[in-house]
Amino acid sequence: MICKKYIIISGVIIITLFTGCRQLLEGEKDPGFITTDIEPGEKIVVSSPVNGDIYEPGESAQISWVTSFSSISHVNIYLYRKSILKRTIVHNQFNQGSYTWHIPNVIDNSLHYTVKVEDYNNPEVFKYSGRFGIVNNN
Protein backbone atom coordinates (compact mmCIF):
# COMPACT_ATOMS: atom_id res chain seq x y z
CA MET A 1 0.00 0.00 0.00
CA ILE A 2 1.30 3.46 -0.87
CA CYS A 3 1.14 6.05 1.86
CA LYS A 4 0.71 9.64 0.72
CA LYS A 5 1.21 12.54 3.09
CA TYR A 6 0.08 16.09 2.37
CA ILE A 7 0.93 19.05 4.59
CA ILE A 8 -1.11 22.23 4.50
CA ILE A 9 0.19 25.20 6.47
CA SER A 10 -2.24 27.96 7.39
CA GLY A 11 -1.28 30.49 10.02
CA VAL A 12 -0.11 28.55 13.02
CA ILE A 13 -2.00 25.35 12.31
CA ILE A 14 -0.53 22.47 10.35
CA ILE A 15 -2.94 19.96 8.90
CA THR A 16 -1.42 16.70 7.85
CA LEU A 17 -3.46 14.49 5.54
CA PHE A 18 -2.76 10.78 5.35
CA THR A 19 -4.37 8.67 2.67
CA GLY A 20 -4.13 4.89 2.50
CA CYS A 21 -2.13 4.60 5.72
CA ARG A 22 -4.09 2.18 7.88
CA GLN A 23 -0.86 0.51 8.91
CA LEU A 24 0.08 3.76 10.68
CA LEU A 25 -3.13 3.56 12.68
CA GLU A 26 -2.70 -0.13 13.58
CA GLY A 27 -5.68 -1.38 11.59
CA GLU A 28 -8.03 1.39 12.70
CA LYS A 29 -10.22 3.00 10.09
CA ASP A 30 -8.39 5.72 8.18
CA PRO A 31 -9.56 9.03 9.70
CA GLY A 32 -8.80 10.97 6.49
CA PHE A 33 -6.85 13.67 8.31
CA ILE A 34 -5.05 14.51 11.50
CA THR A 35 -4.96 18.09 12.80
CA THR A 36 -2.13 19.31 15.00
CA ASP A 37 -2.05 22.72 16.66
CA ILE A 38 1.37 24.31 16.99
CA GLU A 39 2.05 25.89 20.34
CA PRO A 40 2.27 29.50 19.17
CA GLY A 41 3.39 31.10 22.44
CA GLU A 42 3.63 34.82 22.79
CA LYS A 43 4.65 36.63 19.64
CA ILE A 44 5.31 40.20 18.60
CA VAL A 45 5.31 41.40 15.00
CA VAL A 46 6.79 44.85 14.34
CA SER A 47 5.00 46.54 11.44
CA SER A 48 6.89 49.84 11.41
CA PRO A 49 9.45 51.13 10.78
CA VAL A 50 10.01 49.00 7.69
CA ASN A 51 13.05 48.29 5.52
CA GLY A 52 14.13 51.42 3.71
CA ASP A 53 12.38 54.05 5.84
CA ILE A 54 14.50 57.18 6.23
CA TYR A 55 14.11 59.71 9.04
CA GLU A 56 15.94 62.89 9.99
CA PRO A 57 17.15 63.81 13.45
CA GLY A 58 14.41 65.76 15.26
CA GLU A 59 11.56 64.02 13.39
CA SER A 60 9.03 61.67 14.92
CA ALA A 61 8.91 58.00 13.95
CA GLN A 62 5.88 55.81 14.53
CA ILE A 63 6.86 52.43 15.97
CA SER A 64 4.00 49.94 15.54
CA TRP A 65 3.58 46.29 16.46
CA VAL A 66 0.96 43.65 17.09
CA THR A 67 1.03 40.90 19.68
CA SER A 68 -0.44 37.42 19.39
CA PHE A 69 -1.96 37.50 22.86
CA SER A 70 -3.21 40.29 25.08
CA SER A 71 -1.10 39.05 27.99
CA ILE A 72 1.75 41.32 26.86
CA SER A 73 0.73 44.31 28.95
CA HIS A 74 3.94 46.36 28.78
CA VAL A 75 6.85 46.59 26.36
CA ASN A 76 10.39 47.86 26.18
CA ILE A 77 11.64 49.42 22.95
CA TYR A 78 15.34 49.61 22.10
CA LEU A 79 17.31 51.19 19.26
CA TYR A 80 20.02 49.09 17.63
CA ARG A 81 22.61 50.11 15.06
CA LYS A 82 23.66 46.95 13.27
CA SER A 83 23.72 44.52 16.21
CA ILE A 84 24.80 47.02 18.86
CA LEU A 85 22.34 48.44 21.40
CA LYS A 86 22.49 52.23 21.09
CA ARG A 87 19.75 53.36 23.48
CA THR A 88 16.56 52.53 25.28
CA ILE A 89 13.73 54.34 23.52
CA VAL A 90 11.15 53.52 26.19
CA HIS A 91 11.02 51.17 29.18
CA ASN A 92 7.90 49.59 30.70
CA GLN A 93 5.53 51.27 28.22
CA PHE A 94 1.87 50.24 28.33
CA ASN A 95 1.22 48.03 25.27
CA GLN A 96 -0.98 50.08 22.96
CA GLY A 97 0.50 48.63 19.77
CA SER A 98 2.36 51.80 18.85
CA TYR A 99 4.68 54.43 20.21
CA THR A 100 5.70 57.79 18.76
CA TRP A 101 9.44 58.16 19.13
CA HIS A 102 10.89 61.66 18.90
CA ILE A 103 14.26 61.07 17.30
CA PRO A 104 16.97 63.05 19.12
CA ASN A 105 18.50 66.00 17.31
CA VAL A 106 21.95 64.56 17.99
CA ILE A 107 22.23 60.98 16.71
CA ASP A 108 24.71 59.19 14.44
CA ASN A 109 23.85 59.05 10.75
CA SER A 110 23.27 55.47 9.67
CA LEU A 111 21.20 53.33 7.33
CA HIS A 112 21.53 50.35 9.69
CA TYR A 113 19.11 51.07 12.53
CA THR A 114 16.44 48.68 13.83
CA VAL A 115 14.14 48.84 16.81
CA LYS A 116 13.49 45.90 19.10
CA VAL A 117 10.08 45.59 20.75
CA GLU A 118 10.27 43.32 23.78
CA ASP A 119 7.75 41.98 26.29
CA TYR A 120 8.59 43.83 29.53
CA ASN A 121 7.66 40.81 31.66
CA ASN A 122 9.36 38.22 29.43
CA PRO A 123 12.47 39.54 27.61
CA GLU A 124 12.69 36.29 25.63
CA VAL A 125 9.65 37.47 23.64
CA PHE A 126 10.75 40.15 21.18
CA LYS A 127 10.94 41.12 17.52
CA TYR A 128 13.05 43.52 15.47
CA SER A 129 11.75 46.04 12.96
CA GLY A 130 12.97 46.33 9.42
CA ARG A 131 16.23 48.19 8.83
CA PHE A 132 15.78 51.95 8.53
CA GLY A 133 17.98 55.00 8.33
CA ILE A 134 18.43 58.21 10.26
CA VAL A 135 20.27 60.73 8.12
CA ASN A 136 20.85 64.43 8.64
CA ASN A 137 20.28 66.01 5.22
CA ASN A 138 21.55 69.45 6.25
C-alpha positions as CSV (number, residue, x, y, z in Angstrom):
1,M,0.0,0.0,0.0
2,I,1.3,3.5,-0.9
3,C,1.1,6.0,1.9
4,K,0.7,9.6,0.7
5,K,1.2,12.5,3.1
6,Y,0.1,16.1,2.4
7,I,0.9,19.0,4.6
8,I,-1.1,22.2,4.5
9,I,0.2,25.2,6.5
10,S,-2.2,28.0,7.4
11,G,-1.3,30.5,10.0
12,V,-0.1,28.6,13.0
13,I,-2.0,25.3,12.3
14,I,-0.5,22.5,10.3
15,I,-2.9,20.0,8.9
16,T,-1.4,16.7,7.8
17,L,-3.5,14.5,5.5
18,F,-2.8,10.8,5.4
19,T,-4.4,8.7,2.7
20,G,-4.1,4.9,2.5
21,C,-2.1,4.6,5.7
22,R,-4.1,2.2,7.9
23,Q,-0.9,0.5,8.9
24,L,0.1,3.8,10.7
25,L,-3.1,3.6,12.7
26,E,-2.7,-0.1,13.6
27,G,-5.7,-1.4,11.6
28,E,-8.0,1.4,12.7
29,K,-10.2,3.0,10.1
30,D,-8.4,5.7,8.2
31,P,-9.6,9.0,9.7
32,G,-8.8,11.0,6.5
33,F,-6.9,13.7,8.3
34,I,-5.1,14.5,11.5
35,T,-5.0,18.1,12.8
36,T,-2.1,19.3,15.0
37,D,-2.0,22.7,16.7
38,I,1.4,24.3,17.0
39,E,2.0,25.9,20.3
40,P,2.3,29.5,19.2
41,G,3.4,31.1,22.4
42,E,3.6,34.8,22.8
43,K,4.6,36.6,19.6
44,I,5.3,40.2,18.6
45,V,5.3,41.4,15.0
46,V,6.8,44.9,14.3
47,S,5.0,46.5,11.4
48,S,6.9,49.8,11.4
49,P,9.5,51.1,10.8
50,V,10.0,49.0,7.7
51,N,13.1,48.3,5.5
52,G,14.1,51.4,3.7
53,D,12.4,54.0,5.8
54,I,14.5,57.2,6.2
55,Y,14.1,59.7,9.0
56,E,15.9,62.9,10.0
57,P,17.1,63.8,13.5
58,G,14.4,65.8,15.3
59,E,11.6,64.0,13.4
60,S,9.0,61.7,14.9
61,A,8.9,58.0,13.9
62,Q,5.9,55.8,14.5
63,I,6.9,52.4,16.0
64,S,4.0,49.9,15.5
65,W,3.6,46.3,16.5
66,V,1.0,43.6,17.1
67,T,1.0,40.9,19.7
68,S,-0.4,37.4,19.4
69,F,-2.0,37.5,22.9
70,S,-3.2,40.3,25.1
71,S,-1.1,39.1,28.0
72,I,1.8,41.3,26.9
73,S,0.7,44.3,29.0
74,H,3.9,46.4,28.8
75,V,6.8,46.6,26.4
76,N,10.4,47.9,26.2
77,I,11.6,49.4,22.9
78,Y,15.3,49.6,22.1
79,L,17.3,51.2,19.3
80,Y,20.0,49.1,17.6
81,R,22.6,50.1,15.1
82,K,23.7,47.0,13.3
83,S,23.7,44.5,16.2
84,I,24.8,47.0,18.9
85,L,22.3,48.4,21.4
86,K,22.5,52.2,21.1
87,R,19.8,53.4,23.5
88,T,16.6,52.5,25.3
89,I,13.7,54.3,23.5
90,V,11.1,53.5,26.2
91,H,11.0,51.2,29.2
92,N,7.9,49.6,30.7
93,Q,5.5,51.3,28.2
94,F,1.9,50.2,28.3
95,N,1.2,48.0,25.3
96,Q,-1.0,50.1,23.0
97,G,0.5,48.6,19.8
98,S,2.4,51.8,18.9
99,Y,4.7,54.4,20.2
100,T,5.7,57.8,18.8
101,W,9.4,58.2,19.1
102,H,10.9,61.7,18.9
103,I,14.3,61.1,17.3
104,P,17.0,63.0,19.1
105,N,18.5,66.0,17.3
106,V,21.9,64.6,18.0
107,I,22.2,61.0,16.7
108,D,24.7,59.2,14.4
109,N,23.8,59.0,10.8
110,S,23.3,55.5,9.7
111,L,21.2,53.3,7.3
112,H,21.5,50.4,9.7
113,Y,19.1,51.1,12.5
114,T,16.4,48.7,13.8
115,V,14.1,48.8,16.8
116,K,13.5,45.9,19.1
117,V,10.1,45.6,20.7
118,E,10.3,43.3,23.8
119,D,7.8,42.0,26.3
120,Y,8.6,43.8,29.5
121,N,7.7,40.8,31.7
122,N,9.4,38.2,29.4
123,P,12.5,39.5,27.6
124,E,12.7,36.3,25.6
125,V,9.6,37.5,23.6
126,F,10.7,40.1,21.2
127,K,10.9,41.1,17.5
128,Y,13.1,43.5,15.5
129,S,11.8,46.0,13.0
130,G,13.0,46.3,9.4
131,R,16.2,48.2,8.8
132,F,15.8,51.9,8.5
133,G,18.0,55.0,8.3
134,I,18.4,58.2,10.3
135,V,20.3,60.7,8.1
136,N,20.9,64.4,8.6
137,N,20.3,66.0,5.2
138,N,21.6,69.5,6.2
